[in-house]
Amino acid sequence: MQSLLRAAYPHFDVVWFGHIGDGNLHISVLPPAGAAADAAFIAQCEEVTKLLADTLHKHGGSISAEHGIGLVKRAYLESTRSAEEIVLMRAIRRGFDPKGLLNPGKLWA
């Protein structure tokens, strides 16, 4: 992934963190020094996310983790979790928050 990102986005600083060893990759893409995180940068970050998700999917990895997925990456949930896992995630959410009061408007709301 590092090689792919360097080739496609040589001007970005990519910080890897989380639990990389189990196939759940987390990255933070930083704008070049002195540059603003404007709409163009954010659009390029979405391209980075797609590249990462596609590559992980090919290798059986995930862009999400055991705790779910962030709103930015929600479009990739079905490529990283099976239908059965998603049903289970929703059931767990309902078990802890049957009225949808916690973090309303988020993925499982």
LINFEN-V735573 format. One record per helix or strand of 3 or more residues. SS is the DSSP state (H for helix, E for strand). FROM is the first residue (numbers start at 0). TO is the last residue. If there is no record, write none. Layout:
BEGIN
SS FROM TO
SS FROM TO
END
This chain:
BEGIN
H 1 7
E 12 16
H 19 21
E 25 29
H 38 57
H 70 79
H 82 95
END
